[in-house]
Amino acid sequence: MTEKDTLMRIGELSARTGASVRSLRYYEQQGLLTSTRTTGAHRLYTEAAVDRVHLLRLLYEAGLSSDTIATLLPCVDAPAEKVTVDTLDVMQRERERINTQIAAMLTTRDHLDVLIEAATGHLDRQRDAALTT
């Protein structure tokens, strides 16, 4: 397999990751993703870009900002060499923020369970009443 066979254009990366072309360009602009360029200025990505984009999407979906992600990525690329006390602090803060969000979401889910149970009971009673009349 040649190097050309292992590279993909932005459209293929988009299709394989579910990220829009616009998002991929944004990731590059923020320094979160890299590509090479053809002589016609088309972006080319390696296979490793698929995993990187999946990670970026997870981090964004968890509420991390571009700046925070940029701070953490060196630890992904070379963890033993790039970790700093500041980076560790950022990771711990983000983890705590996510834990707080999870707790809030679980509480909300529990409230919804109560509402669903009450609504289901109400509709069941209405149906039963309609059948008996």
Phi, psi and omega per residue, in radians:
M1 nan 2.318 3.132
T2 -1.550 2.918 3.118
E3 -1.029 -0.649 -3.128
K4 -1.062 -0.624 3.137
D5 -1.180 -0.421 -3.082
T6 -1.620 -0.044 -3.131
L7 -1.758 2.643 3.119
M8 -2.359 2.682 3.089
R9 -1.444 2.962 -3.052
I10 -1.052 -0.633 3.134
G11 -1.119 -0.698 3.114
E12 -1.200 -0.728 3.094
L13 -1.066 -0.713 3.095
S14 -1.062 -0.825 -3.126
A15 -1.112 -0.677 -3.088
R16 -1.333 -0.407 -3.070
T17 -1.918 -0.294 -3.071
G18 1.424 -0.002 3.096
A19 -1.470 2.453 3.125
S20 -1.213 2.750 3.064
V21 -1.030 -0.684 3.120
R22 -1.060 -0.744 3.106
S23 -1.104 -0.728 3.138
L24 -1.088 -0.717 3.083
R25 -1.118 -0.695 3.107
Y26 -1.099 -0.779 3.121
Y27 -1.000 -0.734 3.103
E28 -1.126 -0.791 -3.141
Q29 -1.017 -0.609 -3.128
Q30 -1.467 -0.044 3.141
G31 1.390 0.315 -3.099
L32 -1.620 -0.291 -3.078
L33 -2.503 2.489 3.135
T34 -2.144 2.697 3.074
S35 -2.507 2.918 2.947
T36 -1.869 2.957 -3.120
R37 -2.124 2.512 3.010
T38 -1.377 3.038 3.084
T39 -1.114 -0.404 3.079
G40 -1.572 0.196 3.096
A41 1.228 0.328 3.054
H42 -1.399 2.420 3.113
R43 -1.290 2.440 3.043
L44 -2.224 2.376 -3.093
Y45 -2.122 2.602 3.061
T46 -1.472 2.982 3.104
E47 -1.049 -0.579 -3.135
A48 -1.086 -0.386 3.139
A49 -1.124 -0.494 3.132
V50 -1.080 -0.866 3.121
D51 -1.123 -0.689 -3.134
R52 -1.074 -0.786 -3.124
V53 -1.146 -0.696 3.075
H54 -1.038 -0.756 3.105
L55 -1.111 -0.797 3.131
L56 -1.016 -0.775 -3.132
R57 -1.103 -0.702 3.085
L58 -1.078 -0.773 -3.117
L59 -1.148 -0.748 3.096
Y60 -1.118 -0.759 -3.135
E61 -1.103 -0.478 3.106
A62 -1.416 -0.053 3.061
G63 1.685 0.162 3.108
L64 -1.332 2.513 3.121
S65 -1.471 2.895 3.086
S66 -1.007 -0.748 -3.137
D67 -1.095 -0.754 3.134
T68 -1.133 -0.763 3.122
I69 -1.065 -0.753 3.119
A70 -1.063 -0.592 3.105
T71 -1.183 -0.627 -3.064
L72 -1.479 -0.478 -3.027
L73 -1.019 -0.639 3.084
P74 -1.014 -0.528 3.091
C75 -1.223 -0.501 3.077
V76 -1.273 -0.748 -3.058
D77 -1.301 -0.662 -3.113
A78 -2.628 1.267 -2.977
P79 -0.975 -0.734 -3.064
A80 -1.215 -0.493 -3.043
E81 -1.686 -0.394 -2.955
K82 -1.908 -0.110 -3.103
V83 -1.284 2.381 3.085
T84 -2.256 2.927 3.080
V85 -1.055 -0.735 3.130
D86 -1.090 -0.742 3.132
T87 -1.124 -0.751 3.099
L88 -1.066 -0.723 3.078
D89 -1.032 -0.760 3.130
V90 -1.077 -0.810 -3.135
M91 -1.069 -0.745 3.141
Q92 -1.164 -0.698 3.090
R93 -1.096 -0.773 -3.135
E94 -1.142 -0.683 3.113
R95 -1.094 -0.762 3.128
E96 -1.130 -0.710 3.100
R97 -1.065 -0.758 3.134
I98 -1.145 -0.728 3.088
N99 -1.040 -0.709 3.102
T100 -1.101 -0.745 3.108
Q101 -1.111 -0.722 3.136
I102 -1.076 -0.790 3.128
A103 -1.051 -0.754 3.122
A104 -1.131 -0.701 3.134
M105 -1.176 -0.660 3.099
L106 -1.126 -0.694 3.089
T107 -1.105 -0.768 3.117
T108 -1.095 -0.745 3.113
R109 -1.059 -0.727 3.128
D110 -1.093 -0.704 3.091
H111 -1.125 -0.708 3.101
L112 -1.120 -0.668 3.093
D113 -1.017 -0.742 3.119
V114 -1.114 -0.784 3.134
L115 -1.126 -0.707 3.124
I116 -1.105 -0.769 3.134
E117 -1.086 -0.763 3.127
A118 -1.127 -0.765 -3.135
A119 -1.147 -0.709 3.116
T120 -1.098 -0.778 3.106
G121 -1.064 -0.740 3.127
H122 -1.076 -0.827 -3.127
L123 -1.152 -0.649 3.090
D124 -1.090 -0.737 3.131
R125 -1.147 -0.682 3.102
Q126 -1.107 -0.765 -3.138
R127 -1.115 -0.771 3.134
D128 -1.095 -0.714 3.134
A129 -1.130 -0.695 3.139
A130 -1.174 -0.580 3.132
L131 -1.285 -0.494 -3.100
T132 -1.536 -0.168 -3.130
T133 -1.722 nan nan
